[in-house]
Amino acid sequence: MGPDGALWFGTLDAITRFDGTVWTTYNTNGPGGITISTAAAAPDGSVWFGTQQGGVSHFDGQHWTNYTVADGLTDNWIDTLAVAPDGSVWVGAGAGVSHFDGQRWDSTPIDSDLENARVRSIGPSPDGTVWIAVTGYSTASDAYVGKVLHFAPQTDAWTTYVDGLVDHPTTIATAADGSVWAGGHGGISRFDPSTGSGRGGETWTTYTIGHGLSDSTVLAMTLAPDGSVYLSTRVVKIDQTAAHDRSHFCFDFLWKVNALCLFA
């Protein structure tokens, strides 16, 4: 959903916009690839699309601009993208991340010891850092595992988080207060990197079916302006203002939704 309230849909061969009255379809002459894999709206009303094999496409309402590895992306198969609070764009492709500041792309490989690692989700933070959900094969445990990485581009510093997380985190989001949510197999985990009174600083708190979630596998997640978290598979709203972080089941008709987006 864009800031103007219009809905954007990515399909196998087109992009469609619905403004509440009129449907407008853009075929593959617009975006750089045939299949749309991910999308995000920017504060200026423009929309960014990640494609499979076609790189990243940007639509400003009038013109399409396509970016590929020739422009600095790590890969043309885009797994995830997100728009940061400052309007810059973060892209996860293959085993690397790319950042677009409005002028140029800067890319870096993820700092992970996993084989065949792949970026699954990116959550830009208000402080300019970025949180990344990564999956891959661990030779140490001889298993397919997931991790959360924190990357500070200002210092080129990487921090890895595993303990206390849900298994195979594949979706991640950051809140305005700096807290981080990671969803995957087994539920959803929350991390608060701040060090104030009552803050964990180093501890992830995980919520499961036992806390009120409707399903054990979280496929997608988005945050509302009030800090509430919306999840899919089935949609659950976690109201952080409620006592004891109680979970409230909301909509039972969304099952195995592959993407759930809300622009705030």
WOSULFEN-V339079 format. One record per pair of residues at least 12 apart in sequence whose ideal C-beta (glycine too) atoms are under 10 Angstrom apart, sorted by sequence separation. I is the first residue (numbers start at 1). J is the second residue. If there is no record, write none. Layout:
i->(I & I)
j->(J & J)
This chain:
i->(6 & 7 & 13 & 14 & 15 & 37 & 38 & 39 & 46 & 47 & 54 & 55 & 56 & 79 & 80 & 81 & 88 & 89 & 96 & 97 & 120 & 121 & 134 & 135 & 148 & 149 & 169 & 170 & 171 & 172 & 179 & 180 & 191 & 192 & 219 & 220 & 227 & 228 & 236 & 237 & 238 & 5 & 6 & 7 & 14 & 15 & 36 & 37 & 38 & 46 & 47 & 54 & 55 & 78 & 79 & 80 & 87 & 88 & 89 & 96 & 97 & 119 & 120 & 121 & 133 & 134 & 147 & 148 & 169 & 170 & 171 & 178 & 179 & 180 & 190 & 191 & 192 & 218 & 219 & 220 & 224 & 226 & 227 & 228 & 236 & 237 & 5 & 6 & 9 & 11 & 13 & 14 & 36 & 37 & 38 & 45 & 46 & 47 & 54 & 55 & 78 & 79 & 87 & 88 & 91 & 93 & 95 & 96 & 119 & 120 & 121 & 133 & 134 & 147 & 148 & 169 & 170 & 178 & 179 & 189 & 190 & 191 & 218 & 219 & 226 & 227 & 228 & 235 & 236 & 237 & 2 & 4 & 5 & 13 & 14 & 15 & 35 & 36 & 37 & 45 & 46 & 49 & 51 & 53 & 55 & 56 & 78 & 79 & 84 & 86 & 87 & 94 & 95 & 118 & 119 & 120 & 132 & 133 & 134 & 147 & 168 & 169 & 170 & 173 & 175 & 177 & 178 & 179 & 189 & 190 & 217 & 218 & 219 & 220 & 221 & 223 & 226 & 234 & 235 & 236 & 4 & 6 & 7 & 9 & 12 & 14 & 15 & 33 & 35 & 36 & 37 & 42 & 44 & 45 & 46 & 55 & 75 & 77 & 78 & 81 & 84 & 86 & 89 & 91 & 94 & 118 & 119 & 120 & 132 & 133 & 146 & 166 & 168 & 169 & 178 & 189 & 190 & 215 & 217 & 218 & 231 & 234 & 235 & 236 & 2 & 14 & 32 & 33 & 34 & 35 & 37 & 44 & 46 & 48 & 49 & 51 & 56 & 74 & 75 & 76 & 77 & 80 & 81 & 83 & 84 & 95 & 117 & 118 & 119 & 131 & 132 & 145 & 148 & 165 & 166 & 167 & 168 & 169 & 171 & 172 & 174 & 175 & 177 & 188 & 189 & 190 & 214 & 215 & 216 & 221 & 234 & 235 & 6 & 8 & 13 & 31 & 32 & 33 & 34 & 35 & 36 & 38 & 39 & 42 & 55 & 73 & 74 & 75 & 76 & 92 & 117 & 118 & 131 & 132 & 147 & 148 & 166 & 167 & 168 & 188 & 189 & 213 & 214 & 215 & 218 & 229 & 234 & 235 & 30 & 31 & 32 & 33 & 34 & 35 & 46 & 48 & 74 & 75 & 81 & 95 & 116 & 117 & 130 & 131 & 132 & 146 & 161 & 165 & 166 & 167 & 169 & 172 & 174 & 187 & 188 & 189 & 214 & 215 & 231 & 232 & 234 & 235 & 14 & 31 & 33 & 34 & 39 & 55 & 56 & 73 & 74 & 75 & 78 & 95 & 112 & 114 & 116 & 117 & 130 & 131 & 145 & 146 & 166 & 167 & 169 & 179 & 186 & 187 & 188 & 213 & 214 & 215 & 228 & 230 & 234 & 235 & 10 & 13 & 15 & 32 & 33 & 36 & 55 & 57 & 73 & 74 & 75 & 95 & 96 & 98 & 111 & 114 & 115 & 116 & 117 & 129 & 130 & 146 & 147 & 148 & 161 & 165 & 166 & 178 & 179 & 186 & 187 & 213 & 214 & 215 & 230 & 233 & 234 & 12 & 13 & 14 & 32 & 33 & 53 & 54 & 55 & 56 & 67 & 74 & 94 & 95 & 96 & 97 & 110 & 112 & 114 & 115 & 129 & 130 & 145 & 146 & 147 & 165 & 166 & 182 & 184 & 186 & 187 & 207 & 214 & 228 & 232 & 233 & 234 & 235 & 11 & 12 & 13 & 26 & 28 & 31 & 32 & 33 & 50 & 53 & 54 & 55 & 73 & 74 & 75 & 94 & 95 & 96 & 99 & 111 & 112 & 113 & 114 & 115 & 129 & 130 & 144 & 145 & 146 & 149 & 165 & 166 & 181 & 186 & 187 & 188 & 213 & 231 & 232 & 233 & 234 & 11 & 12 & 15 & 31 & 32 & 33 & 52 & 53 & 54 & 67 & 69 & 73 & 74 & 94 & 95 & 98 & 110 & 112 & 114 & 115 & 128 & 129 & 138 & 144 & 145 & 146 & 148 & 165 & 180 & 182 & 183 & 187 & 207 & 212 & 230 & 232 & 233 & 10 & 11 & 31 & 32 & 51 & 52 & 53 & 56 & 69 & 73 & 93 & 94 & 97 & 99 & 113 & 114 & 123 & 125 & 127 & 128 & 129 & 164 & 188 & 211 & 213 & 232 & 233 & 235 & 10 & 28 & 31 & 32 & 50 & 51 & 52 & 72 & 92 & 93 & 110 & 112 & 113 & 114 & 120 & 125 & 128 & 129 & 132 & 134 & 164 & 165 & 181 & 187 & 212 & 231 & 232 & 9 & 10 & 30 & 31 & 50 & 51 & 52 & 71 & 72 & 73 & 92 & 113 & 121 & 122 & 123 & 125 & 127 & 164 & 186 & 211 & 232 & 233 & 8 & 10 & 31 & 50 & 72 & 91 & 92 & 116 & 129 & 131 & 161 & 187 & 232 & 10 & 30 & 49 & 50 & 69 & 71 & 90 & 92 & 115 & 117 & 122 & 187 & 189 & 207 & 231 & 9 & 17 & 48 & 50 & 92 & 114 & 117 & 119 & 129 & 131 & 150 & 161 & 183 & 186 & 187 & 188 & 230 & 8 & 26 & 50 & 58 & 67 & 74 & 91 & 99 & 114 & 185 & 186 & 187 & 207 & 230 & 8 & 15 & 32 & 49 & 50 & 72 & 73 & 75 & 90 & 114 & 117 & 133 & 135 & 148 & 184 & 185 & 186 & 230 & 8 & 26 & 30 & 31 & 32 & 33 & 48 & 56 & 67 & 71 & 72 & 74 & 89 & 90 & 97 & 114 & 135 & 184 & 185 & 188 & 211 & 212 & 214 & 15 & 30 & 32 & 48 & 71 & 72 & 73 & 74 & 90 & 113 & 134 & 135 & 148 & 159 & 183 & 184 & 211 & 212 & 213 & 228 & 6 & 29 & 31 & 32 & 33 & 48 & 56 & 72 & 74 & 89 & 97 & 112 & 133 & 134 & 135 & 147 & 169 & 183 & 184 & 211 & 212 & 214 & 15 & 30 & 32 & 47 & 55 & 69 & 71 & 74 & 88 & 133 & 134 & 146 & 148 & 164 & 182 & 183 & 211 & 212 & 213 & 214 & 2 & 4 & 10 & 46 & 56 & 68 & 97 & 110 & 112 & 132 & 133 & 181 & 183 & 184 & 210 & 212 & 214 & 219 & 220 & 222 & 225 & 227 & 2 & 3 & 26 & 55 & 67 & 69 & 80 & 84 & 86 & 92 & 111 & 131 & 133 & 134 & 146 & 164 & 166 & 183 & 207 & 209 & 214 & 219 & 220 & 222 & 224 & 225 & 226 & 2 & 3 & 6 & 8 & 10 & 44 & 50 & 79 & 80 & 82 & 84 & 85 & 95 & 110 & 133 & 146 & 163 & 164 & 165 & 167 & 182 & 190 & 208 & 217 & 219 & 220 & 221 & 222 & 223 & 225 & 1 & 2 & 3 & 10 & 12 & 37 & 38 & 40 & 43 & 79 & 80 & 81 & 82 & 84 & 85 & 86 & 88 & 90 & 92 & 111 & 132 & 133 & 163 & 164 & 166 & 181 & 205 & 207 & 214 & 215 & 219 & 220 & 222 & 224 & 2 & 3 & 4 & 6 & 8 & 10 & 37 & 38 & 40 & 42 & 43 & 46 & 48 & 50 & 77 & 78 & 79 & 80 & 81 & 82 & 83 & 84 & 85 & 90 & 92 & 95 & 110 & 131 & 148 & 150 & 161 & 163 & 164 & 165 & 166 & 181 & 188 & 214 & 215 & 219 & 220 & 222 & 223 & 2 & 3 & 15 & 17 & 35 & 36 & 37 & 38 & 39 & 40 & 41 & 42 & 43 & 50 & 56 & 58 & 79 & 80 & 82 & 84 & 85 & 86 & 90 & 92 & 130 & 131 & 162 & 164 & 166 & 181 & 222 & 2 & 3 & 33 & 37 & 38 & 40 & 43 & 44 & 48 & 50 & 55 & 75 & 79 & 80 & 85 & 108 & 131 & 148 & 150 & 161 & 188 & 2 & 15 & 17 & 32 & 33 & 37 & 38 & 40 & 43 & 56 & 75 & 84 & 130 & 179 & 187 & 2 & 33 & 42 & 74 & 84 & 108 & 111 & 129 & 32 & 42 & 84 & 111 & 112 & 114 & 183 & 42 & 106 & 111 & 113 & 127 & 170 & 171 & 173 & 176 & 82 & 108 & 110 & 111 & 112 & 120 & 121 & 123 & 126 & 170 & 171 & 173 & 175 & 179 & 181 & 183 & 188 & 190 & 15 & 40 & 56 & 82 & 111 & 120 & 121 & 122 & 123 & 124 & 125 & 126 & 129 & 131 & 133 & 135 & 167 & 168 & 169 & 170 & 171 & 172 & 173 & 174 & 175 & 176 & 183 & 40 & 108 & 110 & 120 & 121 & 122 & 123 & 124 & 125 & 126 & 131 & 133 & 166 & 167 & 170 & 171 & 173 & 176 & 177 & 181 & 183 & 188 & 190 & 8 & 40 & 120 & 121 & 122 & 123 & 125 & 126 & 127 & 131 & 133 & 166 & 170 & 171 & 176 & 48 & 80 & 97 & 99 & 118 & 120 & 121 & 122 & 123 & 126 & 166 & 175 & 38 & 80 & 125 & 175 & 38 & 97 & 99 & 125 & 175 & 125 & 190 & 37 & 97 & 148 & 173 & 4 & 123 & 173 & 181 & 123 & 2 & 123 & 188 & 131 & 171 & 90 & 121 & 171 & 179 & 121 & 131 & 90 & 121 & 177 & 120 & 129 & 175 & 127 & 125 & 40 & 38 & 38 & 171 & 176 & 85 & 171 & 80 & 82 & 84 & 79 & 80 & 82 & 85 & 80 & 82 & 123 & 121 & 121 & 123 & 83 & 47 & 45 & 39 & 41 & 43 & 1 & 38 & 40 & 41 & 42 & 37 & 39 & 41 & 36 & 38 & 40 & 41 & 10 & 9 & 8 & 7 & 8 & 6 & 5 & 2 & 4 & 1 & 3 & 1 & 2 & 3 & 1 & 1)
j->(18 & 19 & 25 & 26 & 27 & 49 & 50 & 51 & 58 & 59 & 66 & 67 & 68 & 91 & 92 & 93 & 100 & 101 & 108 & 109 & 132 & 133 & 146 & 147 & 160 & 161 & 181 & 182 & 183 & 184 & 191 & 192 & 203 & 204 & 231 & 232 & 239 & 240 & 248 & 249 & 250 & 18 & 19 & 20 & 27 & 28 & 49 & 50 & 51 & 59 & 60 & 67 & 68 & 91 & 92 & 93 & 100 & 101 & 102 & 109 & 110 & 132 & 133 & 134 & 146 & 147 & 160 & 161 & 182 & 183 & 184 & 191 & 192 & 193 & 203 & 204 & 205 & 231 & 232 & 233 & 237 & 239 & 240 & 241 & 249 & 250 & 19 & 20 & 23 & 25 & 27 & 28 & 50 & 51 & 52 & 59 & 60 & 61 & 68 & 69 & 92 & 93 & 101 & 102 & 105 & 107 & 109 & 110 & 133 & 134 & 135 & 147 & 148 & 161 & 162 & 183 & 184 & 192 & 193 & 203 & 204 & 205 & 232 & 233 & 240 & 241 & 242 & 249 & 250 & 251 & 17 & 19 & 20 & 28 & 29 & 30 & 50 & 51 & 52 & 60 & 61 & 64 & 66 & 68 & 70 & 71 & 93 & 94 & 99 & 101 & 102 & 109 & 110 & 133 & 134 & 135 & 147 & 148 & 149 & 162 & 183 & 184 & 185 & 188 & 190 & 192 & 193 & 194 & 204 & 205 & 232 & 233 & 234 & 235 & 236 & 238 & 241 & 249 & 250 & 251 & 20 & 22 & 23 & 25 & 28 & 30 & 31 & 49 & 51 & 52 & 53 & 58 & 60 & 61 & 62 & 71 & 91 & 93 & 94 & 97 & 100 & 102 & 105 & 107 & 110 & 134 & 135 & 136 & 148 & 149 & 162 & 182 & 184 & 185 & 194 & 205 & 206 & 231 & 233 & 234 & 247 & 250 & 251 & 252 & 19 & 31 & 49 & 50 & 51 & 52 & 54 & 61 & 63 & 65 & 66 & 68 & 73 & 91 & 92 & 93 & 94 & 97 & 98 & 100 & 101 & 112 & 134 & 135 & 136 & 148 & 149 & 162 & 165 & 182 & 183 & 184 & 185 & 186 & 188 & 189 & 191 & 192 & 194 & 205 & 206 & 207 & 231 & 232 & 233 & 238 & 251 & 252 & 24 & 26 & 31 & 49 & 50 & 51 & 52 & 53 & 54 & 56 & 57 & 60 & 73 & 91 & 92 & 93 & 94 & 110 & 135 & 136 & 149 & 150 & 165 & 166 & 184 & 185 & 186 & 206 & 207 & 231 & 232 & 233 & 236 & 247 & 252 & 253 & 49 & 50 & 51 & 52 & 53 & 54 & 65 & 67 & 93 & 94 & 100 & 114 & 135 & 136 & 149 & 150 & 151 & 165 & 180 & 184 & 185 & 186 & 188 & 191 & 193 & 206 & 207 & 208 & 233 & 234 & 250 & 251 & 253 & 254 & 34 & 51 & 53 & 54 & 59 & 75 & 76 & 93 & 94 & 95 & 98 & 115 & 132 & 134 & 136 & 137 & 150 & 151 & 165 & 166 & 186 & 187 & 189 & 199 & 206 & 207 & 208 & 233 & 234 & 235 & 248 & 250 & 254 & 255 & 31 & 34 & 36 & 53 & 54 & 57 & 76 & 78 & 94 & 95 & 96 & 116 & 117 & 119 & 132 & 135 & 136 & 137 & 138 & 150 & 151 & 167 & 168 & 169 & 182 & 186 & 187 & 199 & 200 & 207 & 208 & 234 & 235 & 236 & 251 & 254 & 255 & 34 & 35 & 36 & 54 & 55 & 75 & 76 & 77 & 78 & 89 & 96 & 116 & 117 & 118 & 119 & 132 & 134 & 136 & 137 & 151 & 152 & 167 & 168 & 169 & 187 & 188 & 204 & 206 & 208 & 209 & 229 & 236 & 250 & 254 & 255 & 256 & 257 & 34 & 35 & 36 & 49 & 51 & 54 & 55 & 56 & 73 & 76 & 77 & 78 & 96 & 97 & 98 & 117 & 118 & 119 & 122 & 134 & 135 & 136 & 137 & 138 & 152 & 153 & 167 & 168 & 169 & 172 & 188 & 189 & 204 & 209 & 210 & 211 & 236 & 254 & 255 & 256 & 257 & 35 & 36 & 39 & 55 & 56 & 57 & 76 & 77 & 78 & 91 & 93 & 97 & 98 & 118 & 119 & 122 & 134 & 136 & 138 & 139 & 152 & 153 & 162 & 168 & 169 & 170 & 172 & 189 & 204 & 206 & 207 & 211 & 231 & 236 & 254 & 256 & 257 & 35 & 36 & 56 & 57 & 76 & 77 & 78 & 81 & 94 & 98 & 118 & 119 & 122 & 124 & 138 & 139 & 148 & 150 & 152 & 153 & 154 & 189 & 213 & 236 & 238 & 257 & 258 & 260 & 36 & 54 & 57 & 58 & 76 & 77 & 78 & 98 & 118 & 119 & 136 & 138 & 139 & 140 & 146 & 151 & 154 & 155 & 158 & 160 & 190 & 191 & 207 & 213 & 238 & 257 & 258 & 36 & 37 & 57 & 58 & 77 & 78 & 79 & 98 & 99 & 100 & 119 & 140 & 148 & 149 & 150 & 152 & 154 & 191 & 213 & 238 & 259 & 260 & 36 & 38 & 59 & 78 & 100 & 119 & 120 & 144 & 157 & 159 & 189 & 215 & 260 & 39 & 59 & 78 & 79 & 98 & 100 & 119 & 121 & 144 & 146 & 151 & 216 & 218 & 236 & 260 & 39 & 47 & 78 & 80 & 122 & 144 & 147 & 149 & 159 & 161 & 180 & 191 & 213 & 216 & 217 & 218 & 260 & 39 & 57 & 81 & 89 & 98 & 105 & 122 & 130 & 145 & 216 & 217 & 218 & 238 & 261 & 40 & 47 & 64 & 81 & 82 & 104 & 105 & 107 & 122 & 146 & 149 & 165 & 167 & 180 & 216 & 217 & 218 & 262 & 41 & 59 & 63 & 64 & 65 & 66 & 81 & 89 & 100 & 104 & 105 & 107 & 122 & 123 & 130 & 147 & 168 & 217 & 218 & 221 & 244 & 245 & 247 & 49 & 64 & 66 & 82 & 105 & 106 & 107 & 108 & 124 & 147 & 168 & 169 & 182 & 193 & 217 & 218 & 245 & 246 & 247 & 262 & 41 & 64 & 66 & 67 & 68 & 83 & 91 & 107 & 109 & 124 & 132 & 147 & 168 & 169 & 170 & 182 & 204 & 218 & 219 & 246 & 247 & 249 & 51 & 66 & 68 & 83 & 91 & 105 & 107 & 110 & 124 & 169 & 170 & 182 & 184 & 200 & 218 & 219 & 247 & 248 & 249 & 250 & 39 & 41 & 47 & 83 & 93 & 105 & 134 & 147 & 149 & 169 & 170 & 218 & 220 & 221 & 247 & 249 & 251 & 256 & 257 & 259 & 262 & 264 & 40 & 41 & 64 & 93 & 105 & 107 & 118 & 122 & 124 & 130 & 149 & 169 & 171 & 172 & 184 & 202 & 204 & 221 & 245 & 247 & 252 & 257 & 258 & 260 & 262 & 263 & 264 & 41 & 42 & 45 & 47 & 49 & 83 & 89 & 118 & 119 & 121 & 123 & 124 & 134 & 149 & 172 & 185 & 202 & 203 & 204 & 206 & 221 & 229 & 247 & 256 & 258 & 259 & 260 & 261 & 262 & 264 & 41 & 42 & 43 & 50 & 52 & 77 & 78 & 80 & 83 & 119 & 120 & 121 & 122 & 124 & 125 & 126 & 128 & 130 & 132 & 151 & 172 & 173 & 203 & 204 & 206 & 221 & 245 & 247 & 254 & 255 & 259 & 260 & 262 & 264 & 43 & 44 & 45 & 47 & 49 & 51 & 78 & 79 & 81 & 83 & 84 & 87 & 89 & 91 & 118 & 119 & 120 & 121 & 122 & 123 & 124 & 125 & 126 & 131 & 133 & 136 & 151 & 172 & 189 & 191 & 202 & 204 & 205 & 206 & 207 & 222 & 229 & 255 & 256 & 260 & 261 & 263 & 264 & 44 & 45 & 57 & 59 & 77 & 78 & 79 & 80 & 81 & 82 & 83 & 84 & 85 & 92 & 98 & 100 & 121 & 122 & 124 & 126 & 127 & 128 & 132 & 134 & 172 & 173 & 204 & 206 & 208 & 223 & 264 & 45 & 46 & 76 & 80 & 81 & 83 & 86 & 87 & 91 & 93 & 98 & 118 & 122 & 123 & 128 & 151 & 174 & 191 & 193 & 204 & 231 & 46 & 59 & 61 & 76 & 77 & 81 & 82 & 84 & 87 & 100 & 119 & 128 & 174 & 223 & 231 & 47 & 78 & 87 & 119 & 129 & 153 & 156 & 174 & 78 & 88 & 130 & 157 & 158 & 160 & 229 & 89 & 153 & 158 & 160 & 174 & 217 & 218 & 220 & 223 & 130 & 156 & 158 & 159 & 160 & 168 & 169 & 171 & 174 & 218 & 219 & 221 & 223 & 227 & 229 & 231 & 236 & 238 & 64 & 89 & 105 & 131 & 160 & 169 & 170 & 171 & 172 & 173 & 174 & 175 & 178 & 180 & 182 & 184 & 216 & 217 & 218 & 219 & 220 & 221 & 222 & 223 & 224 & 225 & 232 & 90 & 158 & 160 & 170 & 171 & 172 & 173 & 174 & 175 & 176 & 181 & 183 & 216 & 217 & 220 & 221 & 223 & 226 & 227 & 231 & 233 & 238 & 240 & 59 & 91 & 171 & 172 & 173 & 174 & 176 & 177 & 178 & 182 & 184 & 217 & 221 & 222 & 227 & 100 & 132 & 149 & 151 & 170 & 172 & 173 & 174 & 175 & 178 & 218 & 227 & 91 & 133 & 178 & 228 & 92 & 151 & 153 & 179 & 229 & 180 & 245 & 93 & 153 & 204 & 229 & 61 & 180 & 230 & 238 & 181 & 61 & 182 & 247 & 191 & 231 & 151 & 182 & 232 & 240 & 183 & 193 & 153 & 184 & 240 & 184 & 193 & 240 & 193 & 193 & 122 & 121 & 122 & 259 & 264 & 174 & 260 & 170 & 172 & 174 & 170 & 171 & 173 & 176 & 172 & 174 & 221 & 220 & 221 & 223 & 263 & 263 & 263 & 259 & 261 & 263 & 222 & 259 & 261 & 262 & 263 & 259 & 261 & 263 & 259 & 261 & 263 & 264 & 259 & 259 & 261 & 261 & 263 & 263 & 263 & 261 & 263 & 261 & 263 & 262 & 263 & 264 & 263 & 264)
